[in-house]
């Protein structure tokens, strides 16, 4: 909220500055108006301009850069992540992002299927993590693939596998 207020204030001040210059007949007229004032008035104007430059040149960018970093890590595309899904996001980034594309994790892998396109369910993701997949699997095998590559079984295991599956199922195709 503070950052949007400061952003709006920036444009208001900028607009007033342009209006002041325009009403005085351009830069020459604005400069003449400011120089025609007393020393104290000129000094106050320079202090005001300096403060505006500091606020909008330093403070506003810092507010945008720092922003709501704590909240930003807790949500993807407007969806709030649980602690398990946050851990799944980290694990996906380290173990899965090399092969898979998933916008919510900033992953652009080319070997495995694009998870944003297929939007797999929790069960499908967990099954694939658990059993892996191979091209042309033997009959009655649980290792059928959706992509072009092979995926080893148990890339992550146990609770970590469930966390990755929860994360992918929640965010795939939503960003």
TARA-V315509 format. One record per backbone hydrogen bond with DSSP energy under -0.5 kcal/mol. NH is the residue of the N-H (numbers start at 1). CO is the residue of the C=O. Records with the same first field share a line. If there is no record, write none. Layout:
BEGIN
NH = CO / CO
END
This chain:
BEGIN
5 = 1
6 = 2
7 = 3
8 = 4
9 = 5
10 = 6
11 = 7
12 = 8
13 = 9
14 = 10
15 = 11
16 = 12
17 = 13
18 = 14
19 = 15
20 = 16
21 = 17
22 = 18
23 = 19
24 = 20
25 = 22
26 = 21
30 = 26
31 = 27
32 = 28
33 = 29
34 = 30
35 = 31
36 = 32
37 = 34
42 = 38
43 = 39
44 = 40
45 = 41
46 = 42
47 = 43
48 = 44
49 = 45
50 = 46
51 = 47
52 = 48
53 = 49
54 = 50
55 = 51
56 = 52
57 = 53
58 = 54
59 = 54
60 = 55
62 = 58
63 = 59
64 = 60
65 = 61
66 = 62
67 = 63
69 = 66
72 = 68
73 = 69
74 = 71
75 = 72
76 = 79
79 = 76
80 = 78
81 = 74
86 = 82
87 = 83
88 = 84
89 = 85
90 = 86
91 = 87
92 = 88
93 = 89
94 = 90
95 = 91
96 = 91 / 92
97 = 92
99 = 96
100 = 96
101 = 113
102 = 100 / 107
105 = 102
106 = 103
107 = 102
109 = 100
110 = 98
112 = 99
115 = 101 / 113
116 = 101
117 = 114
118 = 114
119 = 115
125 = 121
126 = 122
127 = 123
128 = 124
129 = 125
130 = 126
131 = 127
132 = 128
133 = 151
134 = 143
137 = 134
141 = 138
148 = 111
149 = 111
151 = 133
154 = 129
155 = 129
160 = 157
161 = 157
162 = 158
163 = 159
164 = 160
165 = 161
166 = 162
167 = 163
168 = 164
169 = 165
170 = 166
171 = 167
172 = 168
174 = 171
END
